[in-house]
Amino acid sequence: MRATRKAVTSLVLGAMMGITAPAAGLAQEPRPADAALRACGAAVKSGNENAAKRAAADAEREYRSQISEQAEDVEAHVLLARVLVQCKLPFASMMGQGRLAGESSEVLEQALAIDSTHWMARYTLAMNHFHTPAFLGRTADAIREFEVLVRQQGSRADNPMFAESYLRLGDLFLRRKRTGDAVEVWRKGSALFPQHAALRERLQAHDVAIAPTGAAVDSSTMRPTYALEGLVVTASAVRMDDPRSGVAVRRLDVLTTPGGAADLMNALQTAPGTTAAAEGSDLYVRGGDPSEVPVWLDGARLHYAGRYETLNGSAFGILDPAVLKSAFFASGGFSARYGNALSGVLDVETEGRPMMRTGHVALNSAQAGGSFQLPLGETLGVWGALRATDATAMLAMHGRGDDFAVAPRAFEGMGAAVWEPRSGTRLKATVLMDTDETAREVDAWGFNGAFRSRGENRLAALSGRLMSGDGRAVLRTSVSATSRISDFTFGVLERERTDHGTTGRVDAELGLGARGRLRVGIEASALDAEHQGMFPRTDDLAPGSPADRHDEIASASHVGGYLETELAAGSRFGVVAGLRADRLPGEDEWTADPRFAVGYRAADWTLRLGGGVFHQGRWRTRYAVPDSLSPAGTPRSAAHLVVGAERQGEPAVKVEAYFKDYGQYVATGDGPRIIAGQATGADAIVRWSKQQRLNGWITYSLLHGRVELDDGRVAPSAVDVTHSLTGVAKLTLPSAWQLGTTARIATGRPYTAAEGEPNGDRLPAYQRLDARITRFWSVRSGMLVTYMEMLNVLDHANVMAYTSGGTREQRAIPAFFADRTAVFGFSLSF
């Protein structure tokens, strides 16, 4: 019991011991009771309970006497509050500690009622809230008080204690998983207090360099942005929790968006730039296939980032949101840092070194999981996460047990060890493993039976970062090994593919004065794939249909590098220009890709223009059943041009128009050969995030995709989803309830009917409405969240594809959530 009491005491006291003397420049004349306050502080530090109680009694008596004599003595109120929490609280009972903390805050609020601008009174109150255990729900109060202090201080830098407001406010934002807001606050504080070591360390720990003048400059090579004065240059890019964008995806969006399944890749499909071409986690970006949008994790490129893969994509992603630190998603015109990608890129970074011990457990009707973060001393920390899924009970609850011969099941694990021996230096080892399987009863391709799929992913990555003391230079390195097994069995199809990859890369960045940066990097990869099993010759998979045995091993390699510079002319104009060269997997020739981005800010609006040339090798991992009717071909080049505008404010608005020209197709499949392709369109989002009750966003995508065939015909592309509209709304209700809904509607994808023109027909329009009700609870150990979610509320039977097979009878393949499905569960953070 005593150990528990001390743990809670340390949380409540925290940095209060650091203000036992009045702040320089804010102090009043010493009082007789001040000596008793100092004595009790020393006694607490030495563990002398009796001495602390005696000194506390003396100090409390004197300060209360002063307040009774002069009720408007603000200093006496502040000092009395400090006696309560610094001297009496450490040795109080659990119940007594809560009472003393509350009494101290009441005294400070009285002081602020007398003088609302008294800095030390508000700072002490803010620190009370800051160190109160999270389950008491004072984090929001602490944020509010520190925000008042920051506004009150303005641009003043004449007192070193003022830096603490920026430091603590950023820590609170980080506690709430608002990493972008935390970095922005630390950035402002560091600009005013360039010598403040803790602010510098916070920024360096989040890969933000410090300019020699003290102005914080974003040093991340993970995204092509220019952070001086908050100007983001690159179009078609969004970074999770980016405070410079009012339309950026938030971490909370990933966890609470109705229908998003707490899955990053599903959540991104409610953002602009993606197309609702299929139900699941695959990212279809502006007319491109998911294979054109690679996913990176801690410097390693994943072979495939989905679970429960079928011939029409996967249902969920494999990235556990509980351990994600940041995510950068680009849907076009992206940085020269990224090669071997045609349409977009998703670059994900997991958590860094844990700063405090935390835990998280979650359970719902289909999944159980948990995660932890554990600091090991001052320089080392580890974290881990596990998830196990079995949908048997959920399917049985909805009468769908017979739909699956094997209900979807999976087991996933991620973990890392992070070592930071000194400021600016970090070494991180990350591992990931997952395995999944399912067997769904399907009547397609001339066969009625169970489509069995199995997948496995493995990843091991070692990454390092070295930053110079002044923040001008940053060096990052990574080496990784990855593997993926994909196994399908259906009728005569028995296909297993095993991919292995080994990658190494080095990225460097150098500050060019206060208004520019230079980036350079190289990478090399070795790939191999083993195919084995029975592969059908036609789209008829019924037993006895023609099929061939294949046992094949193939290999490829990738070597590439880039050079990129980023310059700004004042705070309104910035430009990024880069050049990339690659010898891509499956190719013999080198490619050269020039790329650029320009940004100009005028008041609340930022105008952007970007584009360039992009190449990707013919080495792809996706399998398709032979189809002699649908257009076929794999593009290896694309030219992008993007123009857009973004408005900050409420609501935030972002609109972009794009043009993409595909070329250098190689023949794949049995259908009419594609020799060229184009995608043009526009994306828009309007987001409300500052309303008292109702917030959310609406996204719209317009796409016109066409392919040219070798016989001269022009046909719609396979992902020509003309219109996509998504709306997300979240209503905050009294007593910590939240009601949310997500509505999606999209034009059906093109497909080729048995007697029709290539991609001349369309699937039915996609329609889905999801709803979620959530209750947040402050409990003794932390925060409890309970929820119930209804997927496909209207029970609309969406169709993912039509097939025929030997009979040529058209058959629909239903979506994974073609029936109304309820999911309920809870999560607990502590």
N, C-alpha and C positions, 0 to 999 in steps of 0.2 A: 504494500500500500504506500509505504514511504517513497519507494522508487517511482511509482506512478505519479505521486504528488509532485515530486521533483521534476518529472518530465513535463507535466502540465505547467508547472511554475516557469520552467525555462522558456516555454512557448509564450507565456504571458509577459514575462519580464523582457527577454530578448535584449534589444539594443537600448532599453531604458537605462541600463547601467552606464551607457555612454553619454548621458546628459546629466550627470550628477552635479556638474557645474553649469551655471548659466552660459548661454552661447555668447561668444565675444561680440561686442557691439550691441547686445540686447540685455545686458545685465543691469541689475539695480544695485543699490548699496547693500552690503552684507547685513544680515539680521542675526540676532543672537541664536535663534533656533537653527540657523544654517549649520552650525557646528554639530548639533545633534543629528541633523540629516546626513552629514558626511560620516559621522561615527556609525550610524546604523547601516549605511551603505558598506562601510568597511567590515562591519560585523557579519553582514549577510555574505559577503565575499569569502570570509574566513570560515563560515558555517557556525558562528557563535550565536545560537538562537537567543540565549538569555540577554546577551549584550545588545543584540539587535532589538529585542522587545523593549528594553529599558530606554534605549536611545529613541526608538520610534515613539514611545509614549511621551517623552519629553518634547520632541519636535511637534507631534500632533497637537499636544496641549497648547503650545505656544502659537502655532499657526491658527488654530481655531479661536484662540483668544484674540488674535489680531483681526480675524474676520468679524468677530462679534463687535469689536470696537469700531471697525471701519469696513462696512459690508461691501464697499466697492474697491477693496484692496485686491486687485487682480493677481499681483505677485504672490500674495498669501494663499490664494486659491490654488495657483499652479504648484506651489511648494507642498501644500497639504496633499494634493493629488499624488505627488511623487512619493510622499511618505507612505501612503496607503499601498501603492504597488511595489515600491522598491524595498520597503522595510518590513511591512506587515504580511504581505501576500506570500512570500516564500515559505513561511512556516505555518500557514493557515491550512485548515482542512480543505478537502475538495469543494465542499459547498461554500466554505468561507472564502476561498479564492475567487469564486464567481461573484460573491457579494462585494468583496473589496474592489474588484475590477470595475463593477458597475457603479459603486459609490465614487470611485476616482473619476470616472467619466462624467458623472453627474456634477461633481465639483468643477470640472473643467468646462462643462457646458454653461455653468453659472458664470464662470469667468468670461466666457465669450459673449454671454448676454450683456455683460458690463462693457466689454471692449471687443467687438467682433474682429478687430484687426490685430489683436495681440498674437504675435507670431508664436511665441513659446507655448502659450495655452493651446492653440490649435495643433501645433506640432506634437505636443505631449498627448493630446486626445487622439490624434491620428495614430501615434505609436501604440497607444492602448489598444485601439482597434486592430492595428497591424499584427500584434502579437497575441491577440485573442485566438484560441483554437477555432479552426474553420467551422466546426459543427455548431458554434454559437452564432454563425451567420453575420459576422462583423466586417467581412471583406469589402462589401459594397460601401459601408460607412467609412472605412479607411480610405478607399479610393476617392470618395467624395471630399473628405477633409484634405487630402493631399492635393487634389485638383484645385481646391480653393487656395491653398498655400502657393502653388505654382502660379496661379493667376495673380495673387497678391504680390508675389515677388517680382513679377514681370521680367525685365531683362537685367535686374540687379545681380551683381556678382561681387559685392563688397563684403559679404560675410560668408565664410566657408560653410557654415551650417546650412545655408540655402541649398547647397548641392544635395543634401540629404533628402529633400523633398522630391527631387527628380529620381534619385536612387530608389527610394522606397515605393514611389508610385509605379515605376517600371517593374519592380519586384512583384507588386500586387497584380499588375496586368499579366505578368508571366504566370502567376498563381492561377489566374483565370484562363490560362491558355491563350491569351491575347498577345502572342509573341510580337506581332508587327507593332502593336501599340506600345509595348514595352521598349522595343528598340528605338522607336521614334522619341519617346520621353528621355531615354538615356542619351540619345543623340543630341537633343536640345540641351540637356544638362552638361554634357561634355563640351559643347560649344562655349558655354559660359564658364565652366570650370575645367579647363583642359588638363590641369595637373591632378585632378581627383582620381586616385588610383582605382577605387571601386567602380566608378563609372566606366573607366577605360577597360577594366577587366570584363565587365558585363558585355560591353560592345564587342570586344575581341572574342569572347566566348560564343557570340552569335555571328561570327564571321563578318563583323563590321569594323572596318579599319578607321583609325583616327588620323586625320590630316595633320600636318605639322603645326598649323595655326590653331588646332584644337577642334576644327569643324569636323563632324563625323561624316565619313563618306562610305557608302555601301560598297564593300569590296567583293561581293559574291560573284564568282564566275558562273554560278548556277543560273543566272538570268541576265539578259542584256538590258539592264536598266541604268538610268542615271539618277542618283539619289540626291545630288546637291539641290537644295531648295525644294525637294520633293517632286522634281520633274521626272516622270517616267517616259522614256523616249520610245520604247519599242511597242508597236501595235500588236494586237492579237495575243497578248500575254497576260496571264493573271497569276498572282502568287497568293497562296493561302494566308489570310490575316494581314495582307498588305495595307497599312494605314493610309497610304497615299492614294488608294482607290476605294471609292464608295461602293463599287460593284464586285469587289473581290470575294471569292469564296471564303467563308469563315470556318474555323475548326468546328464551331457549334453547328454549322450547317451540315457538316458531314455526319454528326452524331444524331441530329434531331430532325432532319428533313423527312417528312412523311414519304414512305415508299423507297427511301434511300438505303435502307437496311444497314445504316451506320457504315457504309462502304464508300471509300473515297471515289472510286471510279463511277459508281452509280450517282453520287452527288454531283460530280462534274458534268453529268449529262443534263443537269438543270441549268448549266452555265452557257453563255453564248459561245459559238464556235463548234459545238457538237450537233450532230444530226440524229434524230430519233429513228434510226434505220433498223434497230432491233431492240428487243427487250433483254437486258442484262448489262454486263460490265464492259463489253467491248466499246472502244471509243471510235466512233465514225466522225471524222473531222472534215468538214467542208468538201464533201464529195470523195473523200479518201477511204480506203479500206483500213480496218484496224491494224493490219500488218505494217501500215505506213506511219504508225504512231508508237514508237518504242517507249518502254517504261524503264526508267533508271532508278535504282535503289542504292543509296550510299556509294555511288560511283560504279555500280555494276549494272549491266544491261540484262534485264530478264528476258528469257526466251518467250514466255507468255505469262501474263499476270492474272489469269482467270481460274476460277474453280468451276467444276461440273461442265467441262467443255463438251460441246456437241458440234455437229456439222454446221450449226447456225450460231455459234458463239458460246459464251459462258454466262452463267447466271450472276456470279459474284466475283469480286476481286480477292486477291490473297494478301492485301496489305492491311494489317490491323491498325485501325485509327488510334488505338490507345497509345501507340509508341511513335506516332508521326510528329516530327518537329516542324517540317515545312514541306510544301509541295508547289512546284512551278509547272504550270501548264501553258503551252503555247499552241495556238491553232493555225499558225502561219507566220511567215516572215521572221522566223526565229534566228537566234544568234549563230554565228559561225562556230561556236563551241560544239554544236551538235551536228554530227555527220551521220550518214547512212539512215536518213529519215526524209520522207517526202511530204507528209502532211502536217505533222505536229510532233510534240514531245511532252512526256510527263516525267519530271525529274523530282524524285522524292528523297528527303533526308529524314532519318530517324533521330530519336532523341540523343542529346549529348550526355555529358557527365552529369549524373544526378546531383542536385544541390541539397536535397532533403529526402528523407525516407518516406515513401508513399506507396499505397497499394490500391488496387481496383479489382473488383469482382463483378461479374455480370452473368445473368441467367435469364433465358427466355424459353419459349415453347419449342425451340429447335436448336438452341446453342447454349453452351456454358463456356466461360472464359475468365481470365484474370491476368493482371499485370502487376509488376512491382518496379520500384526504383530504389536503389540502395547505395548511398555514398560509402566508400571505404577509405576513410582518412581524408586528407585535404586535397589529394591529387588524383584519386582513383574512384571509379564508381561503376556499377553494373546495373543493367535493367533487363527485364525479360517479359514475355507475354505468351500465353497459350490459349488456344481456342479449340473446342471440340463441338462438332455439329452432327446431329442425327435428327432427321425430319420425320421419323416414323410416327411419333406421337402427334405431331402437328397435322400430318396427312390423314391419320386415322380420325382425328377430331373433326375433320371436314369431309369424311367419307371418301377420301381419295387414295386410300391405301392400295386399292387394286390398280391404280395408275402406274405403280412402280413395282417392278420385281425386286429392286433393291432401292430403298429410300435414300435420298442424298445424305451422304455422311462424309465427314472430313476431320482431319486433325492438323493443326497448324501451330508452329512455334517460331518465335523470333527472340533474339537476345543480342546483347552487346556489352563489351567492356571498354571503358573510355579512360584513358590516362592523360592527364594534363600536368606534366612536371613543372611547367612555368607558364606565365602569362604569354599567350600567343602561340603556344605549342600544344598540339593534340595528336594522339594516336588512338585509333578506334578500330576494334574488331567486331564485325557484325556477322551473324549467322541467321539463316532462315531455312525452314523446312516445312513442307506441307504435303499432304496426300489426300486425295478425294476419290470417291467413286459413286456411281449411281447407275441404275438401269431402269429406263422408262419404257412403258409399253407404247409402241408406235406402229401405225399402219402407214407405211411410206415406201417408196421405191420398190413397189411390187412385193413387199414382205410385211407380214404382221407379226410382231414379236418385240422382244426387249432390246432396246438400243443401250448397250453397255459401254460406259466410258470410265476411264481411270486416268488420273493425272498425278504427277509428283513433281515438285520443285525443290531444288536445293541451291543454296547460295552461301558462300563464305567470302567476305570482303575485308580487306585491311586498308584503311585510309589514314592519311596523315596530313596535318596542316602546320605550317611554320610561318609565323607572321613577325615582321621586324618590329622593333620596339616603338618606332614612330608610326607604324601602320601603313607605311608607303608601299611595302612589298609583301606579297603573300605567295606562298608556294604550297600547292596541294598535290598529293600523289595518291594513287590507289591501285591495288591489284585485287583481282577477284576471280573466283571460279564458280561457274553456274552449271546446272543441269536441269533437264526437263524430260519427263516421260509422258507421252500422250498415247493412249490405247483405246481404240474403238473396236467394238464387235457388233455386227448387225447383219443377219443373213450371211451372204458369202463374204462380206467384208470382215476381215480380221487384220487390222492394221495397228502396228506399234512403232512409234518413232521415239528415239532417244537422242536428245541433243546435249552436247557439252560445249562449254565456252570458257576461255581463259582470256582475261583482259587486263591490260596495264595502261595507265595514263598519268600524265604529268601536266598540270596547269599552273601557270604563273601569272601574276598581276603586279603591275608597277604603277604607282601614282606619278602623273605628269603635272607637277605643281598642284594648284588648288582646283583646276578646272578640267582635268582629264585623267584618263587611265589607259594603260596599254595591257592587253591580254595576249597570251600565247600558250599553245598547248599541243601535245602530241599524244597519240594513242595507238595501240596495236592489239589485235585480237586474233585468236586461233579458234576455229569452230570445226566441229565434226558432227555428223548425224548418221544414225544407223536406222534403216528401214527394214522391217521384216513382217511377213504375213501374207495373206491373200488379198489381192487388190482386184476389184471388179473391172471388167472391160467396158461395161455399159452402165446405165443408170437403173438397171434391173438387178436387185440384190436378192431375189428369191432363191431358195436352194436349187442348185443345178444350173444357175446362170453362169455365163462365162467369167472366169477369173483366173488370174495368174499369180504364181508364187514369186515373191520378191524378197531377196536378202541382199541388201546393198549398204555399203558404207561410203559416205561422201565427206569431203573436207573442204574448208575454205579459210581465207584469212582476210584481215582488214588492217590497213595501215593508213593513218591520216594525221593531219595537223591543221592548225589555224593560227591566224594573226588578226587581232581585232583592236581597234582604238575607239575611245569614247571621249568626246569633247563637248564642252558647254561654253556658250557665249552669254554670260550673265545667267540669270535665274529663269529666263523664259525660253531659251533656245538650246537644243542639244542634238548631237548627231552621233550615230554609231556606224562605223564602216569596218567590214571584215572580209577576209579571203580565206577559203578553206580548200584543201587539196586532199584527195583520198584515192586509194586503190581498194575498191569495195569488194565485199564477199561475193565470190562467183564471177568476178570480172578480172580482166587482164590489163585494161587501160586505166590510166589515172584520170581523175576528174578535177575540175577547178570550179569552185562555187563562190562568186562574189555576192555579198549581201550588205544591206544598208538599212538604216532606220533614222527618221528625223522626227523631232518633236518640238512643238511650239505651244507655249501656254499664254492664254489671254484671259485674264480674270479667272472665272471659275471653269473655263473650258481649256482642254488640252487637245490640240490637233496633231495627228500623227500620219506619217507616210512610211511604209516599209516594203521591202521585197528582196528578191534575189533569186539565185539558182540553187536547186537542191537535187541531190542524187541519192539513190539507194540501190544496193546490189540486188541481183536476182535471187539471192539466197533468202527464202521465206520458209516458214514452218507450217503454214496452214494447209490442211488437206480438204479437197472437195471431191464429191462423187462425180464420175465422168458425166458430162452433159454436152450433148452434141447440138443443142439448140441455143443456149445462152452465149452471148459474146464472151470471149476469153482472151486473156493477155495480161502480162505483168509489166507495169510501167517502171522505168528506172530513172526518169528525170521529171522535174516539175519546175516551172517558173512561177513565182508568186508576186502579186502586187496587192497591197492592202492600204486603204485609206480610211481614217476614222476620226471620231471626235468623242471626247469623254467630258462629262460635266460633274464636278464635285458639288456637294450640297444635298438637299433633301427635296425631292428624291434625287439620287444619283442616276445618271444616264450615260450609256455608252452605245455608240452606233458605229458599225464598220461595214464597208463594202470590199469585196475581194474578187480577184481573178486568178485562176490557176490553170496553167497550160501543161498538160502531161505529154510526155514523149518517150522515145527509145523503148518501145514495147518489145518484149520477148514473148514468143509463142508459148502458151500453157493451155492445157485443156483441149477439148475436142470441138468446141463451138466455133462460130465465125470469129475470125481473127481480128483483134483490135490493133490499129496502127497509130491512133492518136486520140486524145481526149481533152476535154475542157470542163471546168467547173466555175461558175460565176454565181454570185449571190450577195446576201447581206445578213448581218446578225445585229440584234439589238437587245438591250436589257435596261429595264427601269427598276430601281431598287429603293425601297423605303426601309430605313433601319433606325430611325430616331423618333418614331411615334410612340406614344405612351402605351397603347394597347395593341394595335394591329400593325404588323410589319411583314415584309416579304418582298418578292420580286417576280417580274414577268419577263420571259425571254421569248424572242421570235427569231426564226431562221428561215430565210428564203434561199433556195438552192435550185440551180438549173445545171444539171450535169449531162454531158453528151459524150459519146464515143464514136469515132469514125472507123468503119470496118474496111477490110482490104478489098471488098467488092464495091466500095463507093457509098454504101448505105450509111446513114447516120442514125444512131439509136440512143435512147436514154441510157445513162450509166446505171450500174447495178444498185447504186445507193442514191439515185435521184429522188430524194424525198423533198418534194417541192416546198411544202410548208410544214414547219414544226412550231408549236406553241406550247409553252410550259408556264404554269403559274404556281407559285408557292406562297402560302399565307400562314402566319402564326399569330394567334390571338392570345395575349396574356390575360388571364382571368384572376380574380381575387384568390387569396389563400394559396399562392404558388402553383396554380394550375395553368396549363398551356394547351390550347387546342390548335392543331395544325392540319393543313390539307395541301396536297399536290395534285394538280390536274394537268394531264398531257393529252394533246391531240396532234396527229401528224398524218400527212398524206401517205398512202400505202406505197411500199417499194415496188419498183418494176420487176416483172418476171416474164419469162417466155412460156406461153401456152403451147400445148402440143402441136397445134396447127397455126400458130400465130407468128407475128413478126418478132425479131429479137427484142426482148424487153418491151414488147408492145402492150402488155397488160399490167395491171397493178393489183397488189394485195388490197384487201379492205383497209380503210383508214384505221390507224391505231388510236385507241381511246382508252384512257385509264385514269381513275380517280382513286387516290389513297388518302387516308385520314389517320390522325394520331392524337391521342390525348395523353398528356404527361403531367405527373405530379412530382414536384421537388420537395424533399424533406430535409431539414437540418436535424441530424441525429447525433448521438454522443460521439460516435467514431468518425464522423465526416458528413458526407452528403449522400443521400439516398434518392434515387430517381426511379419511379415506377411508371409504367406506360402500357398502353394497349394500342395496337396498330392494326388497321384494317386495310389490306391491299386489294386493289381492284374492287372497290366498294360497289360499283354498279354491275359487277359480275359479267363484264363484257368479254366475250371470247375472242381475244386478239389472235391473229394468225401470223406466224413467223415465216412460213414458206408454203408453197404448193409443190407436191411431187407427183410423179405418175408411175414410172416403172414399166414393166412389160405389158401391162394391160392398157396403158395410156389413160387410165382413169385418174382424174385429178383428185388429189387428197391433200387436206390441210394439215400442217404441223402446228399444233397449238403452242402458245406462249407458255413459259414456265408457270406464270401466275394467270392462267386463262380463267381460273375460277376465283371467286371471292375467298380470301384467306385472312384469318386473324392471327396475330402474333402478340403475345403479352409477356412481360418480363420486368426485370429490375436491374439496376446497377448501383454499386456502392463504392464510393471513393473515400479513402481514409489515409 
